[in-house]
Amino acid sequence: MTKLKVGSKAPDFSGVNQEGEKVGLSDFSGKKLVLYFYPKDNTPGCTAESCNLNENYDVWLEKGFEVLGVSPDSVKSHQKFRDKYGLKFDLIADTDKNIAQAYGVWAEKSMFGKKYMGILRTTFVVDESGIIREIFDKVKTKDHTDQIFKKMNL
């Protein structure tokens, strides 16, 4: 499994958003990006995290950042999730888990003693040059924006 570090080049990727349009890392060249990986649409933690980033979306834009969510859910699921909560940013349908694997967030997890493969909730902050400037693997779903702002002195 890939283990990315702060200072690493962000792996290039291309996926499909909730509208069925191709979106890739190169689309954000010259921009700062909050790239967050989450396990599943419409679950409590994922909804809280996505809504927190969305509620602060204008502040992200003012600070020069774009926001992009990635999960293994389908295009249709992302479309419904985005519409239901009025999310202003794209969600990538990583159904084959290639993006998650490239970022090292598709891994074995455990719940109630049962092991299974899934997304490790993780956020990567990528700079204008495509370099990872911060990694959050202990995400505060309800307060993720402030968590990022404080750690990065934004």
C-alpha positions in Angstrom: 0.0 0.0 0.0 1.2 3.5 -0.9 2.1 5.6 2.2 2.1 9.2 1.2 3.9 11.8 3.3 3.8 15.6 3.6 6.1 16.9 0.8 5.2 14.0 -1.5 3.9 14.7 -5.0 0.2 14.0 -5.0 -0.6 11.0 -7.3 -2.3 12.0 -10.5 -5.8 10.7 -11.0 -8.8 10.9 -13.2 -12.3 10.0 -12.2 -15.9 10.8 -12.9 -18.0 13.3 -10.9 -21.7 13.2 -10.0 -22.6 14.6 -13.4 -20.6 11.8 -15.2 -17.9 14.3 -16.2 -14.2 13.5 -16.0 -12.3 15.3 -13.3 -8.6 14.9 -12.5 -5.9 16.3 -10.4 -4.6 18.2 -13.4 -7.9 20.2 -13.4 -6.6 21.8 -10.2 -3.2 22.7 -11.4 -2.2 26.1 -10.1 -4.9 25.9 -7.3 -4.8 24.6 -3.8 -7.0 21.6 -3.1 -8.7 20.0 -0.1 -9.0 16.4 -1.3 -11.0 14.3 1.1 -11.7 10.6 1.0 -14.8 9.4 2.8 -16.3 5.9 3.1 -19.9 6.3 2.1 -22.6 8.8 1.0 -25.5 9.5 3.4 -23.8 8.0 6.5 -23.6 10.2 9.7 -19.9 10.9 9.7 -19.5 11.3 6.0 -22.6 13.6 5.9 -21.2 15.7 8.8 -17.8 16.0 7.1 -19.2 16.9 3.7 -21.6 19.5 5.1 -19.0 21.1 7.3 -16.7 21.6 4.2 -19.7 22.8 2.2 -20.9 25.3 4.9 -17.4 26.8 4.7 -17.0 26.5 0.9 -17.0 30.3 0.3 -14.2 30.7 2.9 -12.3 27.9 1.2 -12.6 29.8 -2.1 -11.6 33.1 -0.5 -8.4 31.4 0.8 -7.7 30.0 -2.7 -8.7 26.4 -2.2 -11.0 24.1 -4.1 -12.7 21.1 -2.4 -13.1 17.6 -3.9 -14.6 14.6 -2.3 -13.8 10.9 -3.3 -15.6 7.7 -2.2 -16.3 4.3 -3.8 -20.0 5.2 -4.3 -21.6 5.4 -7.7 -22.2 8.5 -9.9 -25.9 8.2 -9.1 -25.3 7.9 -5.4 -23.0 11.0 -5.5 -25.6 12.9 -7.5 -28.4 12.2 -4.9 -26.0 13.0 -2.0 -24.9 16.2 -3.5 -28.4 17.3 -4.3 -29.8 16.3 -0.9 -27.3 18.4 1.0 -26.7 21.2 -1.6 -23.0 20.4 -1.9 -21.2 23.0 -4.1 -18.2 20.9 -4.9 -17.6 17.8 -7.0 -17.7 14.2 -5.7 -15.7 11.6 -7.5 -17.1 8.1 -8.0 -14.0 5.9 -7.3 -15.9 2.6 -7.9 -12.8 0.7 -8.9 -10.9 2.2 -5.9 -7.9 3.1 -8.1 -7.7 6.7 -6.6 -8.1 5.4 -3.1 -5.3 2.9 -3.7 -3.0 5.5 -5.2 -3.5 7.6 -2.1 -3.1 4.7 0.3 -6.5 5.0 1.8 -8.1 1.7 0.6 -7.2 -0.7 3.4 -8.3 -3.4 5.8 -10.6 -2.1 8.5 -12.2 -3.8 11.5 -15.6 -3.4 13.1 -17.0 -5.6 15.9 -14.1 -8.0 15.3 -15.0 -8.4 11.6 -12.3 -7.4 9.1 -13.2 -5.9 5.7 -11.7 -3.6 3.1 -12.8 0.1 3.1 -11.8 3.7 2.8 -9.7 5.2 5.6 -11.3 8.7 6.2 -8.4 10.9 5.2 -7.9 14.5 3.8 -4.9 15.6 1.8 -4.2 19.3 1.4 -2.4 19.8 -2.0 -0.7 23.0 -3.0 -0.6 24.7 -6.4 2.3 22.6 -7.5 0.7 19.3 -6.7 2.7 18.8 -3.5 0.9 17.4 -0.4 1.2 20.0 2.3 -0.8 18.3 5.0 -2.5 15.0 5.7 -5.4 14.5 8.1 -6.1 10.9 9.1 -7.9 11.6 12.3 -10.7 13.7 10.9 -13.1 15.7 13.1 -16.1 15.3 10.9 -18.2 18.0 12.4 -15.4 20.5 12.7 -13.1 19.5 9.8 -12.7 23.0 8.3 -11.5 24.5 11.7 -9.2 21.4 12.1 -7.5 22.2 8.8 -7.4 25.9 9.4 -5.8 25.6 12.8 -3.2 23.0 11.7 -2.2 25.0 8.6 -2.5 28.5 10.3 -5.0 29.7 7.7 
